[in-house]
């Protein structure tokens, strides 16, 4: 009897096997949910096996059980569809035929599809290796120019991946735009020596050959103090806020943080620094100018990307593991003013449109960029792009919107009407954009490094093409 219950539990758990293995470490509550659903299945199946009526509550539980499996397939399948439509269709047929012929159970056939979808979705998040083919393609891209490339070409042979880097995570410059700083994500501890590879780079924009680098564990966020005498960086695995010399990148001091520190918000009027944490609705706060620990507080949001409005003293958070995808948070008190989008596809990009007073937010699993009016908080614009879209950046000067992608190796450039102006090859894993404060240079951080987008050339070329089209038509010629 006990063996039968154990078998039923194992069968009920099967559809969630891959999801639990891959997401359990990121979202521990997912393990409990999957185990509970497996118990629901085992209890219901046990009633059926014993010839008893399951009852209303177990039946409702089974409805939830199948609804969750359907949601896994629907969400993962939607994210995969833009890239793997044919393989997904073939797999669906392969699993459906035995079920239709009654050679397989619904739990096995549908559960196998759920496992495959979850696995493919996870693999999409894994960065590809850098190859010579990528570098050749970048060299031939007329609308992009590398500021700094991560791979050393001597490491690459036979077009095979040969780098541990997973891409650029943060980009900043000083106020006078003489120096650029950026962080690079590399393999986690245990995979390789965490201090073997560079995590922070400093480049003199007047002399790009003048490069300094800091070797350390995974570093995510970057910020300069208001007087620019200190460079702040979050050491993700070490749970530290690094206080560094901006000139030499030497570590002057450290401060403890909570788990997985990510973004750094410098509030000069409030004389404080706020560090947010991935997947945790908390913030660690430090005082300025000494950067001393002040307190921890609940943030009520879990930012995967942040856009700051210093005039209104609020920031907008695009959330990844949270009840709501969009949050408007007061800069000083950290009180959440407004929220939007309950349980939709997760986000990894947000930007403020100062020209039209909007926020632009990416919904990665549906491949949508939504524009929200900042006064009414209503959705006023939708731009369709490919799934796995992550960062978004509004270029108010050029009236353009840039969108990066985890999978697709191009940056999509849209005009303010939502029309695609063009695509620029930058390499995949685009996670961050940065527009420099003085010269308005547009920088993208990807798996290849920091790439400058030559969008002025792109816009000029597009206008020239449109002009040639219209000049070739006679105003008075009859339409056909």
C-alpha atoms as one frame of an Amber mdcrd trajectory, in Angstrom:
protein
   0.000   0.000   0.000   2.767   2.391   0.924   4.642   1.467  -2.256   1.574
   2.366  -4.303   1.325   5.787  -2.640   5.016   6.419  -3.284   4.590   5.451
  -6.943   1.608   7.771  -7.326   3.577  10.607  -5.732   6.527  10.022  -8.096
   4.208   9.976 -11.114   2.478  13.151  -9.914   5.815  14.886  -9.364   7.183
  13.942 -12.806   5.773  16.965 -14.731   7.557  19.332 -12.314  10.891  17.498
 -12.204  12.870  19.834 -14.472  11.205  22.970 -13.116  12.093  22.003  -9.536
  15.683  21.092 -10.413  16.327  24.323 -12.309  14.252  26.859 -10.390  14.446
  25.443  -6.876  17.689  27.224  -6.022  16.407  30.535  -7.430  12.878  30.323
  -6.050  12.770  27.869  -3.100   8.962  28.227  -2.637   8.566  26.577  -6.051
   9.793  23.300  -4.539   7.075  23.341  -1.899   4.378  24.105  -4.465   5.494
  21.262  -6.743   5.649  18.793  -3.841   2.171  19.844  -2.682   0.768  19.325
  -6.184   2.353  15.876  -6.339   0.634  15.006  -3.037  -2.674  16.195  -4.502
  -2.228  13.872  -7.465  -1.208  10.931  -5.267  -4.224  11.396  -2.979  -6.650
  11.683  -5.911  -5.133   8.686  -7.737  -5.197   6.641  -4.520  -8.934   7.225
  -4.188  -9.490   6.136  -7.801  -7.322   3.015  -7.389  -9.352   1.988  -4.340
 -12.622   2.427  -6.190 -13.717   5.408  -4.149 -15.113   8.731  -5.254 -12.422
  11.418  -4.857 -14.788  14.089  -3.557 -15.059  17.790  -4.323 -11.847  19.063
  -2.684  -9.483  16.474  -4.299 -11.195  17.080  -7.648 -10.676  20.826  -7.329
  -7.071  20.079  -6.385  -6.620  18.129  -9.604  -8.016  21.034 -11.589  -5.310
  23.226 -10.046  -2.730  20.484 -10.732  -3.468  20.399 -14.461  -3.829  24.167
 -14.637  -0.279  24.597 -13.303   1.095  22.103 -15.839  -0.790  23.892 -18.621
   0.629  27.229 -17.427   4.190  25.855 -17.517   3.741  24.667 -21.099   1.934
  27.850 -22.177   4.402  30.314 -20.643   7.558  28.416 -21.617   6.127  27.546
 -25.024   5.302  31.186 -25.729   8.844  32.237 -24.850  10.296  29.493 -27.042
   7.924  29.908 -29.977   9.770  32.757 -31.710  12.937  30.649 -31.922  11.881
  26.978 -31.828   8.378  26.815 -33.329   9.078  23.799 -35.573  10.887  21.665
 -32.942   8.110  22.433 -30.449   5.449  21.340 -32.937   7.360  18.113 -33.652
   7.712  17.360 -29.939   4.019  18.032 -29.358   3.140  15.487 -32.048   5.619
  12.934 -30.684   4.088  13.140 -27.209   0.494  13.401 -28.453   0.479  10.297
 -30.698   1.068   7.714 -27.918  -1.533   9.509 -25.804  -4.094   9.384 -28.625
  -3.366   5.670 -29.181  -3.681   5.081 -25.433  -0.117   3.820 -25.265   0.818
   6.506 -22.764  -0.828   8.205 -19.801  -1.756  11.881 -19.800   0.604  12.539
 -16.898   3.554  11.072 -18.782   2.877  12.618 -22.200   1.865  16.072 -21.018
   4.405  15.971 -18.179   7.194  15.120 -20.627   6.227  18.158 -22.711   6.291
  20.342 -19.594   9.769  19.051 -18.702  11.122  19.673 -22.194   9.682  23.201
 -22.311  11.156  24.052 -18.910  14.560  22.678 -19.935  14.640  24.578 -23.236
  13.608  27.785 -21.496  16.433  27.372 -18.990  18.932  26.732 -21.807  17.804
  29.949 -23.488  18.982  31.857 -20.423  22.425  30.227 -20.650  24.851  32.508
 -22.496  26.483  31.235 -25.692  30.238  31.030 -26.045  31.988  33.857 -27.874
  33.213  32.788 -31.303  35.214  34.316 -34.118  32.065  34.284 -36.225  30.424
  36.694 -33.752  33.446  38.996 -33.825  33.506  38.975 -37.626  29.814  39.844
 -37.733  30.334  42.714 -35.295  33.214  44.039 -37.382  30.930  44.142 -40.421
  28.080  45.882 -38.563  28.003  49.469 -39.880  25.867  50.820 -37.029  27.958
  49.492 -34.132  31.495  49.990 -32.881  33.101  48.199 -29.937  34.250  50.342
 -27.041  35.784  47.290 -25.382  35.594  43.611 -26.359  35.741  41.015 -23.606
  37.360  38.051 -25.336  41.035  37.763 -26.028  41.301  36.515 -29.611  44.216
  34.242 -28.682  41.750  32.281 -26.516  39.532  31.477 -29.487  40.345  28.738
 -31.970  38.325  26.760 -34.498  35.274  28.918 -33.816  34.672  27.233 -30.449
  33.509  28.941 -27.239  36.479  29.854 -25.063  35.407  32.373 -22.444  33.721
  32.205 -19.037  32.095  35.603 -19.445  28.315  35.929 -19.417  28.192  39.563
 -20.436  28.218  43.153 -19.192  25.871  44.006 -16.319  26.359  47.717 -15.493
  27.790  50.747 -17.308  28.442  54.237 -15.925  30.658  57.233 -16.673  31.819
  60.150 -14.587  30.012  63.492 -14.942  32.581  64.901 -17.360  32.475  61.731
 -19.437  36.223  61.190 -19.317  36.067  57.660 -17.913  33.781  54.690 -18.386
  33.310  51.931 -15.794  31.513  48.652 -16.365  31.019  45.325 -14.615  31.265
  41.900 -16.206  29.535  38.729 -15.073  31.595  35.562 -15.202  31.187  31.970
 -14.085  30.042  31.464 -10.467  32.259  30.026  -7.698  32.974  26.335  -8.090
  32.898  26.522 -11.889  36.134  28.435 -12.109  38.433  30.468  -9.894  36.325
  33.557  -9.026  39.425  35.763  -8.851  40.938  34.593 -12.123  38.832  36.855
 -14.330  38.099  40.567 -14.381  34.843  41.825 -12.856  35.236  45.612 -13.185
  36.839  47.604 -15.972  37.887  51.264 -16.117  38.619  52.821 -19.519  39.949
  56.313 -20.239  37.673  57.581 -23.032  40.378  60.015 -24.132  42.833  57.143
 -24.450  40.936  53.838 -24.890  44.195  51.894 -24.623  44.427  53.008 -20.985
  42.477  50.149 -19.366  42.455  49.105 -15.726  40.660  46.023 -14.404  39.703
  44.577 -11.042  39.739  40.813 -10.573  37.126  39.562  -8.194  33.985  37.600
  -7.674  30.825  38.399  -9.618  30.148  42.146  -9.409  26.812  43.576 -10.487
  25.986  47.221  -9.716  28.165  50.332 -10.012  27.832  53.923  -8.804  30.023
  56.926  -8.066  29.513  58.961  -4.913  28.294  62.551  -5.557  31.833  63.969
  -5.224  33.170  61.116  -7.412  35.899  60.298  -4.897  34.615  56.751  -4.381
  33.434  54.029  -6.737  30.814  51.705  -5.238  30.234  48.159  -6.481  28.143
  45.202  -5.289  29.950  41.874  -4.890  27.130  39.428  -5.574  28.392  36.201
  -4.002  30.524  37.762  -1.273  27.564  39.831   0.032  29.606  43.010   0.152
  29.469  46.604  -0.970  32.927  47.432  -2.296  34.280  50.964  -1.747  36.962
  51.566  -4.374  39.380  54.161  -5.658  37.932  55.371  -9.007  41.429  55.881
 -10.444  43.159  52.622  -9.497  40.155  50.321  -8.720  41.851  49.426  -5.447
  39.419  48.320  -2.727  39.552  50.907   0.062  36.933  49.294   2.303  33.888
  47.016   2.273  30.438  46.985   3.875  28.246  43.936   4.549  25.039  43.478
   2.566  22.267  40.915   2.450  22.243  38.038  -0.037  22.710  38.779  -3.753
  23.236  42.575  -3.778  22.505  44.118  -7.156  21.681  47.773  -7.818  23.095
  50.863  -6.124  20.966  54.022  -5.823  22.789  57.178  -4.755  20.462  59.752
  -3.180  22.496  62.958  -2.842  19.721  65.147  -1.312  18.875  62.395   1.172
  22.568  61.714   1.914  22.210  57.967   1.568  23.032  54.998  -0.620  20.506
  52.200  -1.159  21.459  48.691  -2.302  18.716  46.413  -3.642  18.879  42.626
  -3.624  17.881  40.149  -6.318  14.733  38.248  -5.452  14.489  39.872  -2.013
  12.033  42.655  -1.199  14.544  44.435   1.027  17.101  47.227   0.793  20.354
  47.891   2.650  20.936  51.578   3.360  24.215  53.438   3.989  24.879  57.055
   4.886  26.763  59.612   2.828  29.484  60.804   2.566  31.121  58.129   4.768
  29.150  55.164   3.309  28.498  53.734   6.773  25.870  51.069   7.368  22.579
  52.645   8.467  19.807  50.040   8.369  17.912  47.415   6.410  14.351  48.002
   5.371  11.570  46.331   3.435  11.429  47.505  -0.128   8.169  45.891  -1.184
   9.604  45.118  -4.610  12.318  42.910  -6.154  13.942  44.897  -8.978  15.455
  43.208 -12.006  15.954  46.685 -13.507  15.545  50.230 -12.181  14.852  53.644
 -13.739  15.386  56.696 -11.531  13.593  60.060 -11.689  15.651  62.333  -9.436
  13.377  65.336  -9.947  10.271  63.509  -8.713  12.443  61.565  -6.231  10.999
  58.202  -7.235  12.343  55.136  -8.973  10.527  52.595 -11.096  11.319  48.921
 -10.614  10.857  46.207 -13.218  10.429  43.133 -11.061  11.422  39.528 -11.647
  10.303  37.556  -8.587   7.470  39.626  -7.185   3.676  39.824  -7.079   3.682
  42.791  -9.452   5.958  43.436 -12.410   6.025  47.242 -12.143   6.441  49.295
  -8.960   6.763  53.036  -8.348   8.831  53.597  -5.193   9.633  56.777  -3.256
  13.355  57.418  -3.335  13.841  58.286   0.337  11.149  56.438   2.276  11.081
  53.415  -0.086   7.300  53.409   0.164   5.667  51.761  -2.849   3.235  54.298
  -4.295   1.714  52.298  -7.145   1.923  48.837  -8.691   0.893  47.426 -12.039
   0.638  44.084 -13.884  -0.235  41.327 -11.445   1.252  37.938 -12.415   2.155
  38.716 -16.044   5.363  37.609 -17.802   8.419  38.778 -15.886  10.406  41.890
 -16.777  14.043  42.790 -17.052  13.939  46.283 -18.480  12.517  49.716 -17.713
  13.163  53.268 -18.909  11.632  56.736 -18.539  10.411  58.721 -21.541  10.818
  62.328 -20.390   9.451  63.748 -23.669   6.008  62.118 -23.403   5.994  61.482
 -19.645   5.892  57.689 -19.931   7.542  54.597 -18.536   8.527  51.821 -20.921
   8.608  48.295 -19.508   9.563  44.993 -21.150   7.568  41.790 -20.708  10.109
  39.166 -21.680   8.041  36.023 -21.956   5.440  37.641 -24.212   7.881  39.746
 -26.235   6.112  43.039 -25.546   7.271  46.549 -24.645   4.525  48.496 -22.893
   4.325  52.243 -22.416   2.610  53.541 -19.259   1.523  57.118 -18.687   3.214
  58.314 -15.494   0.271  60.413 -14.320  -2.616  58.023 -14.885  -0.508  54.846
 -14.678  -2.538  53.501 -17.607  -1.080  51.540 -20.525  -0.910  53.861 -23.554
   1.462  52.045 -25.909   2.406  48.487 -26.898   5.347  47.547 -29.120   5.667
  43.956 -30.289   9.115  42.422 -30.490  10.643  38.993 -29.939  10.337  37.051
 -26.705  13.242  37.176 -24.251  13.379  40.960 -24.693  15.092  42.359 -21.610
  16.521  45.892 -21.342  14.782  48.906 -22.846  16.109  52.441 -23.181  14.316
  55.601 -24.305  16.555  58.027 -26.200  14.667  61.307 -25.745  17.082  63.336
 -27.871  16.782  61.103 -30.936  13.186  60.040 -30.191  14.126  56.385 -30.363
  13.542  53.319 -28.177  16.180  50.592 -27.912  15.406  47.019 -26.883  17.964
  44.319 -26.121  17.426  40.576 -26.015  18.776  37.607 -24.074  18.595  35.278
 -27.089  18.572  37.361 -30.263  22.000  38.934 -30.989  20.497  42.229 -32.192
  19.365  45.474 -30.611  16.003  46.521 -32.018  15.588  50.258 -32.651  12.037
  51.665 -32.688  10.852  55.194 -33.398   8.333  56.938 -31.135   5.505  55.615
 -33.303   6.531  52.072 -32.380   7.811  51.282 -35.877  11.007  49.261 -36.230
  13.718  51.581 -37.587  16.304  48.796 -37.797  18.287  46.119 -36.006  21.921
  46.375 -34.961  24.134  43.340 -34.340  25.714  43.547 -30.891  25.865  39.915
 -29.742  23.278  38.270 -27.510  22.774  38.599 -23.742  22.155  42.345 -23.943
  21.385  43.298 -20.340  22.030  47.032 -20.100  21.964  50.319 -22.040  23.618
  53.561 -21.045  23.416  57.013 -22.654  26.393  59.160 -21.697  25.544  62.440
 -19.889  27.326  64.963 -22.133  27.718  63.640 -25.678  24.699  61.295 -25.670
  26.657  58.296 -26.891  24.513  55.145 -26.775  26.259  52.149 -25.193  24.998
  48.563 -24.981  26.411  45.870 -22.714  26.332  42.364 -24.229  28.205  39.081
 -24.097  30.814  40.608 -26.408  31.502  43.656 -24.235  30.542  47.327 -24.428
  29.252  48.264 -27.891  28.476  51.805 -29.072  25.353  52.095 -31.226  25.712
  54.455 -34.184  22.030  55.342 -34.192  22.533  58.768 -35.773  23.820  56.975
 -38.867  20.910  54.530 -38.723  18.312  57.307 -38.539  19.997  59.328 -41.297
  20.114  56.271 -43.563  16.445  55.500 -42.894  15.384  59.074 -43.641  17.424
  58.992 -46.833  15.692  55.795 -47.966  12.265  57.263 -47.238  13.194  60.463
 -49.066  14.336  58.506 -52.141  11.078  56.554 -52.170   8.952  59.697 -52.073
  11.127  61.613 -54.527  10.664  58.787 -57.047   6.915  59.324 -57.068   5.089
  62.067 -58.909   2.670  63.942 -56.681   0.095  63.965 -59.458   0.605  60.429
 -60.795  -2.529  58.274 -60.473  -2.429  55.496 -57.933  -2.530  51.972 -59.263
